[in-house]
């Protein structure tokens, strides 16, 4: 991967981490996970935030590509985009999981072979 692509990937990851760092934004993502395609008004219900605050949080989530929007007439529907979270999981968690799974596989094979190593 060239330096430009690495810098772009790092910048996108920074946006995702920044977006996920806030409890209110995580709550909005949870609400979209539970019921995708909500309007701003629907997302504002049962939240202890002003409409303007929710709108600002959604803008940060959109910038991080965690939320995608679709216009339906006058309404703007918000959808969860789990891809950036998956990419972070692959980069930061997946590689550690692979080594643990390989160690378990090696242990299983050693026990089955009777070497016990």
Secondary structure, DSSP 8 states (H G I E B T S, - for coil): --HHHHHHHHHHHHHHHHHHTSHHHHHHHHHHHHS-SB-HHHHHTT-SS-HHHHHHHHHHHHHTTSEEEEEETTEEEEEE--HHHHHHIIIIIIHHHHHHHHHHHHHHHHHHHT---
